[in-house]
Amino acid sequence: MESYAKRPDILMEASDITGELHLCMQVISTCSFEQELYGHNLLDMIHDYHSLMEFCHRLNEIVNHFLTGTESAADISWLKKSTALSPKAVDIAIQMFCSDEDLKENVFSKICSHLKDF
């Protein structure tokens, strides 16, 4: 976050060659909030970069499905099986894609109803 404060250009679209910079920022933000709220975070369960990127990509995909009302049985199955997914991670992902407060609350409740304890 200190680097971003000094160099906000690192998250410019042109700098994000692989499309993973925003996912990395999502991981950093999620872990920071989770550590503060729960005393542990996503990095305690997922240790390698590739798996973290896959996890966030899949979470974002599912959030978008719920936001558009196109969630599937596969989405719900992933939510139910995920032991690394916290309500805060869901909240952060929803905030990235939605500005409507009522829709955010509705989707958050729907998704969290399928989560295991974090």
C-alpha positions as CSV (number, residue, x, y, z in Angstrom):
1,M,0.0,0.0,0.0
2,E,2.9,2.3,0.7
3,S,4.2,1.7,-2.9
4,Y,0.8,2.5,-4.3
5,A,0.6,5.7,-2.3
6,K,3.9,6.8,-3.9
7,R,3.3,5.4,-7.3
8,P,-0.5,5.2,-8.1
9,D,0.4,4.5,-11.7
10,I,1.3,0.9,-10.9
11,L,-2.4,0.1,-11.0
12,M,-3.1,1.9,-14.2
13,E,-4.7,-0.2,-16.9
14,A,-1.7,0.0,-19.1
15,S,0.5,-1.3,-16.3
16,D,-1.6,-4.3,-15.7
17,I,-0.3,-6.5,-18.5
18,T,-1.6,-9.8,-17.2
19,G,-4.8,-8.4,-15.5
20,E,-3.6,-9.5,-12.1
21,L,-2.7,-6.3,-10.4
22,H,-6.2,-5.6,-9.3
23,L,-6.5,-9.2,-8.0
24,C,-3.3,-8.6,-6.1
25,M,-4.7,-5.5,-4.5
26,Q,-7.9,-7.4,-3.7
27,V,-5.8,-10.1,-1.9
28,I,-3.9,-7.5,0.1
29,S,-7.0,-5.6,1.1
30,T,-8.9,-8.8,1.9
31,C,-6.0,-10.2,4.0
32,S,-5.6,-6.9,5.9
33,F,-9.3,-6.7,6.8
34,E,-9.5,-10.5,7.6
35,Q,-6.5,-10.3,9.9
36,E,-8.0,-7.4,11.8
37,L,-11.5,-9.0,12.0
38,Y,-10.7,-12.7,12.5
39,G,-7.0,-12.9,13.6
40,H,-6.2,-14.9,10.5
41,N,-6.5,-14.4,6.8
42,L,-6.6,-15.9,3.3
43,L,-2.8,-16.4,3.2
44,D,-3.0,-18.8,6.1
45,M,-4.9,-21.2,3.8
46,I,-3.7,-20.4,0.3
47,H,0.1,-20.1,0.0
48,D,1.0,-19.8,-3.7
49,Y,0.4,-16.9,-6.1
50,H,-1.3,-18.9,-8.8
51,S,-3.8,-20.4,-6.4
52,L,-4.6,-16.9,-4.9
53,M,-5.2,-15.5,-8.4
54,E,-7.5,-18.4,-9.2
55,F,-9.4,-18.0,-5.9
56,C,-10.0,-14.3,-6.4
57,H,-10.9,-14.7,-10.1
58,R,-13.4,-17.4,-9.2
59,L,-14.9,-15.4,-6.3
60,N,-15.3,-12.4,-8.5
61,E,-16.9,-14.5,-11.2
62,I,-19.4,-15.9,-8.7
63,V,-20.1,-12.4,-7.3
64,N,-20.9,-11.2,-10.8
65,H,-23.2,-14.2,-11.4
66,F,-25.1,-13.4,-8.2
67,L,-25.3,-9.7,-9.1
68,T,-26.8,-10.5,-12.4
69,G,-29.0,-13.3,-11.1
70,T,-27.2,-16.0,-13.1
71,E,-25.7,-17.9,-10.3
72,S,-25.4,-21.7,-10.9
73,A,-25.3,-24.9,-8.9
74,A,-21.5,-25.0,-9.6
75,D,-21.2,-21.5,-8.0
76,I,-23.1,-22.5,-4.9
77,S,-21.1,-25.7,-4.7
78,W,-17.8,-23.8,-4.8
79,L,-19.0,-21.4,-2.1
80,K,-20.1,-24.4,0.1
81,K,-16.7,-26.2,-0.3
82,S,-14.5,-23.2,0.1
83,T,-12.7,-23.2,3.5
84,A,-10.7,-20.1,2.6
85,L,-13.7,-17.8,1.9
86,S,-14.7,-15.2,4.5
87,P,-17.7,-12.9,4.7
88,K,-15.2,-10.0,4.4
89,A,-13.7,-11.4,1.2
90,V,-17.3,-11.6,-0.2
91,D,-18.0,-8.0,0.9
92,I,-14.8,-6.7,-0.8
93,A,-15.5,-8.5,-4.0
94,I,-19.1,-7.2,-4.1
95,Q,-17.9,-3.6,-3.5
96,M,-15.6,-3.9,-6.5
97,F,-18.5,-4.5,-8.8
98,C,-21.6,-2.9,-7.4
99,S,-22.6,0.5,-6.2
100,D,-26.3,-0.1,-5.4
101,E,-26.5,-0.5,-1.6
102,D,-29.7,-2.6,-1.6
103,L,-28.3,-5.0,-4.2
104,K,-25.0,-5.3,-2.3
105,E,-26.8,-6.3,0.9
106,N,-29.1,-8.7,-0.9
107,V,-26.2,-10.4,-2.8
108,F,-24.0,-10.5,0.3
109,S,-26.8,-12.3,2.3
110,K,-27.4,-14.8,-0.5
111,I,-23.7,-15.6,-0.9
112,C,-22.9,-15.8,2.8
113,S,-25.8,-18.2,3.4
114,H,-23.7,-20.8,1.6
115,L,-20.4,-20.2,3.4
116,K,-18.7,-22.4,5.9
117,D,-17.3,-20.7,9.1
118,F,-14.1,-18.9,8.4
